Every structure is written in C-alpha cells, then in structure tokens.
Amino acid sequence: MCRPVGVTSSTSVPSISLTYQENAQVELVTPTGRHIYIDVYNPAALTKTPDANDILLTTHLHGDHYVPAFQASFPGQQLFTQEGRIDLPDVSITGIASAHNSNDPIQAEKATDYIYIIDVAGLRIAHFGDIGQDALTDSQLAALGTVDIAITQTSNSYSNMNASNLKGFNLLDQVKPRLIIPTHSDQATIKIAVQRWKGYYSATPTITLSRDNLPAQESILCLGTLGPAYGSIFQLDQWK
C-alpha cells in the first residue's frame, strides 16, 4: 500500500481529496478522513488499507472495475452493483441503475451498470461507471440533479462509445457538470473535449477539490498516467 493521502485546505471551506488510479478506479477522502473507494480493480494502488469506517462502491462486474476477493473481504459498508443509499454524517451516497450498452435494460436489480451520486463537503459528485446509454432518462436526470463533478468515460468500444458517435458527450451535455474527470478515454475524444470545454491536466494522481476551487466554466481535468501526455499534446493548463 502507498502512503495515505491527507486532506488539507487553506480556508474554512471543506475539501476532499480525489485520487484517480486508472480505468474507473477512484478514491475519495472526506473531510473526516473516511475513504470512499469506487470500482477497485487494483487494490495495491489504494492509499491505505480499508477499514470499517470506509465505503466501497462497485458500478458493474467487469474485471477492470471489480476484484471478487477484495469486494468479499471489504470491512466497511458497500453499494455493490445495486441501487440504494448510504447516509452518514459526512457523506450521503445514492445508487441508481443505468446501462453499460444502449440496448441493455435499465432496471433496479441486475442492471449492467450503476451510477453513484456522492454528496460530500458541499459537492455533488457522480461516478457513472461505464455508462453506455444513448441518453439519460428523465428519472436518472431527476436523481442526479445539479452535478458538480462527473467521473465518466468518453471512449469505450465495449459501450460503443467513441469520437464518431459522440455518445459520451451527448450524455455530458445532459448533465452539464462544472468539472469532468474522464475515465476510459482516448486521444480522439480528449481532442474533442478540450475544444468544447476548458481543459486541464494534473501531474499527480491526487487532487484537492472544494466548492471554492471548481472552475467557473464547464471544464475537463485529465488525470492519471495520460494526464501529462494530454497536457503536452493539447497545451492544457496545469491544475493547481
């Protein structure tokens, strides 16, 4: 395990840390120090060993999002490919059904993908897993409400999502988040993204987020191993 990541803030505005660990694996740390792990496919990349205070969210059962042994032994609360809620003093999480592919049924049980809506530190974060719908439904949009940060894919052959059909962009046009953090992506879709929205990159996998440091305009932030490469190719500003 790597060294734990602390949450710091220079003001009284609460902040969280977000660590992107490739594919759709994301680790959030709340202001109280609770870790929320999402779509863990590489437990060795986590910043600490999970404990009973932590939460695990799994959007679907593909091997690049889920390790059965890790999930089965997780000591804290979970939403495991399911709708439902977790309500705690520092965070509220809602799971809603979605679809990995256009023709998959959107159903409460045994859906092919789930969206997790995380309300923490005055932020609303939505992790979309590998959503591959052509459009969000009215009920999904009502549940999502006003999203500050969307963590989602822009290109994935398994969801028939690419730069030609613009499926990922059509979904984001419905959500209109202030900040987009791409998961599965490629150079072609990132090129389109930074033409549509203000583009940033991070040289490190961990960033600090609060209501105060969100961009005023809709923006995209490239994290992970490809973040610096996209930053160089597209001359993006570095996230600070």
Secondary structure as UniProt FT lines:
FT   STRAND          15..20
FT   TURN            23..24
FT   STRAND          26..29
FT   TURN            31..32
FT   STRAND          35..38
FT   HELIX           43..45
FT   TURN            52..53
FT   STRAND          55..58
FT   TURN            63..65
FT   HELIX           68..72
FT   STRAND          77..80
FT   STRAND          84..88
FT   TURN            89..90
FT   STRAND          91..98
FT   TURN            102..103
FT   STRAND          113..120
FT   TURN            121..122
FT   STRAND          123..127
FT   TURN            129..130
FT   HELIX           138..144
FT   STRAND          149..152
FT   HELIX           157..159
FT   TURN            163..165
FT   HELIX           167..175
FT   STRAND          179..182
FT   HELIX           187..196
FT   STRAND          198..201
FT   STRAND          206..210
FT   HELIX           211..213
FT   STRAND          219..222
FT   TURN            225..226
FT   HELIX           227..234
FT   STRAND          237..238
//
